[in-house]
Amino acid sequence: MLDPYRVREDFPILNRTVNNYPLIYFDNAATSQKPRQVIEAMTKFYQEHNANVHRAVHTLSQEATELYEKAHEEVAKFINARHAEEIIFVRGATEAINLIAYSWALRELGEDDEILLSLMEHHSNIVPWEVTSKIRGFKVKYVDVNSDGTLNYKALEKMISEKTKMVSISHVSNVTGVINDIERIAKIAHENGALLFVDGAQSVPHMPVDVRDMDIDFLAFSGHKMLGPTGIGVLYGKLELLREMEPFQGGGEMIRNVTYNDEQGRCSISWNDVPWRFEAGTPNICGGIGLMAAVNYLRNLGIENVFQHERNLTEYTLKRMSELSRIRIYGPMDCTKRCGIIPFNVDGLESHDVALFLDNYGIMIRSGFHCAQPLHQRLGLSSTARVSFYVYNTREEVDRFIEILKEMEQV
Ligand SMILES: Cc1ncc(COP(=O)(O)O)c(C=O)c1O
């Protein structure tokens, strides 16, 4: 079992106070805090190994390259990818989705084609498809959700057809914490000849994700939500699919040869191998090394233990919150259907006022749309307050949160 009190010792920021109260950080779906193992790995890189990768023959560059490539290998193991080449380092989940929208959808799809999303998607899994669909004329369609925020699988089965070339869906909703059944969706997509893109921004940090068992074609996630630094994230893709794809951005690192042709007065270019073909320019080397440290940290805790810890905390929080009279909780009350994210409202109060009230007591939560406006629209909500847990959160913190909510109810 995971001991959050032992884990907390690794997170320097948790020692600080906010407004003279001990910090309670419940905004983990937005970004996570960083353990000293990640901070130290990044400092060590800059202090001892800093150089550019894949370019020079000197010792520092060799060391930096080795570390950077090892980071790809460790991430590949974490999600059980077959090959380290299937791991592309990008800025975050957002860039990973854009990469596929621009490198794949923009080139492969036409007016007769369709992409299926769901109404629970984060804006990053909506906007890139809407933008590229306007250029190429393919259709973007949205699978409905039920009133508790769970996916309507019957609607998915009805909407999918031979026109569907990709289903792009989040594994876990960043608003309700609803967990989608990826194996089931993969089966539906593949039986209909469509590819499956999974937005794993809210799942990879919190639960076991096995791209082979789940038969995922593309997976996106962000380092900063899983104890790593900002500015680094991952696009996983099946090797055979990535090898067929053209690059997203052009520049150094992603080419094999650029040859000037005198007669034509222009350059002919050949692409580098996967994954470097998709990592144009100097990459976020230190970020990759920080992500490797984060992945190792999570592996040491055991991702199954992380999941169980958050599930226990969620169960406890839902029970305690339902004792309160002015609180409305959204999403399924059945804890097997959700992760450690709880959206709620306090009757008569705006979500931002709820968040500000809690901030006065050192409790950090998110308020607003959480970049998922269509889901709020579908559920008839103008906005929500949201608590989201991670490895360092405790029941004691939940008790304090409930205490302040009770005080708020008296206002
Ligand atoms: C479900 C989901 N997808 C995508 C993203 C985008 O992640 P990033 O901003 O790190 O690119 C987020 C961030 O909150 C998210 O929750």
The ligand as an SDF file (V2000), in Angstrom:
LIG
                    3D

 16 16  0  0  0  0  0  0  0  0999 V2000
   -7.9140   15.2280  -20.5040 C   0  0  0  0  0  0  0  0  0  0  0  0
   -6.8710   16.2330  -20.8700 C   0  0  0  0  0  0  0  0  0  0  0  0
   -6.3730   16.2560  -22.1100 N   0  0  0  0  0  0  0  0  0  0  0  0
   -5.4360   17.1170  -22.4920 C   0  0  0  0  0  0  0  0  0  0  0  0
   -4.9290   18.0420  -21.6140 C   0  0  0  0  0  0  0  0  0  0  0  0
   -3.8860   19.0000  -22.0880 C   0  0  0  0  0  0  0  0  0  0  0  0
   -2.6900   18.8030  -21.4380 O   0  0  0  0  0  0  0  0  0  0  0  0
   -1.4880   19.8490  -21.5930 P   0  0  0  0  0  0  0  0  0  0  0  0
   -2.0630   21.1920  -21.2750 O   0  0  0  0  0  0  0  0  0  0  0  0
   -0.4780   19.3820  -20.6130 O   0  0  0  0  0  0  0  0  0  0  0  0
   -1.0130   19.7360  -23.0080 O   0  0  0  0  0  0  0  0  0  0  0  0
   -5.4100   18.0930  -20.3070 C   0  0  0  0  0  0  0  0  0  0  0  0
   -4.9380   19.1150  -19.3560 C   0  0  0  0  0  0  0  0  0  0  0  0
   -5.5850   19.4670  -18.4090 O   0  0  0  0  0  0  0  0  0  0  0  0
   -6.3970   17.1560  -19.9230 C   0  0  0  0  0  0  0  0  0  0  0  0
   -6.8890   17.1390  -18.6830 O   0  0  0  0  0  0  0  0  0  0  0  0
  1  2  1  0
  2  3  1  0
  2 15  2  0
  3  4  2  0
  4  5  1  0
  5  6  1  0
  5 12  2  0
  6  7  1  0
  7  8  1  0
  8  9  2  0
  8 10  1  0
  8 11  1  0
 12 13  1  0
 12 15  1  0
 13 14  2  0
 15 16  1  0
M  END
$$$$
